[in-house]
């Protein structure tokens, strides 16, 4: 087969990179095409992510890859750090700048929630470590500090899901990034609705959770026109950067890890 190219965007808390996976049917070659800083913004009310700059870098990365490899580019996928999110209204408009997990808005909230419902109850439902930065506590901070904002929110999208939405128009939450929220049921892989209602959070804005490898559709027309990408599909990788890192380890992890598959690139359509 002629070689095919798959674009991976890896956004960490301090920097991002664009990697082209070039696959000839037997061998995978990785080519880093673009790197950029990921610097937060200190606004009067919060420490936030410069999310529009991040998205502009993603578009530039697609453009650079298409310029280098042309019609061989087959798919795109984004992974990021965990826990942070954007809130969209019914028209798909971003309501506020996504807040950085190092912001102090969650100070004391984890402890108050544990006192209300019990740490054992939370852990039994979600199975992940307790950190004040988890999405669960960030949303309670939003509810307390910005009354009414969650009520007008139509969708909450974790950071890679937000970029996937801007690229394709599809609003879903990939499972590995959902798992960082402390809001996903570790047994079912769905939202822990009983827990969320117990802590007093609304649930109407939660998107469908989908497994890594889900095909999210073609790039939007505006993205195709800006980047030159034509027949390019958006495919959700293990969207939490740690999940993608584990998936890339050259080892057999067994059926219990089937949701991350046999490698990040296999989730990209190879």
Secondary structure, 3 states (H helix, E strand, C coil): CCCEEEEEEEECCCEEEEEEEEECCCCEEEEEEEEEECCCEECCCCEECCHHHHHHHHHHHHHHHHHHHHHHEEEEEEEECCCCEEEECCCCCECCCCECCCCHHHCCHHHHHHHHHCHHHHHHHHCCCCCCCCHHHHHHHHHHHCCCCCCCCCEEEEHHHHHHHHHHCCCCEEHHHHHHHCCECCCCCCECHHHHHHCCCCCCCECCEECCCCEEEECCHHHHHHHCCCCCEEECCCCEHHHHHHHCCCCCCCHHHHHHCCCHHHHCCC
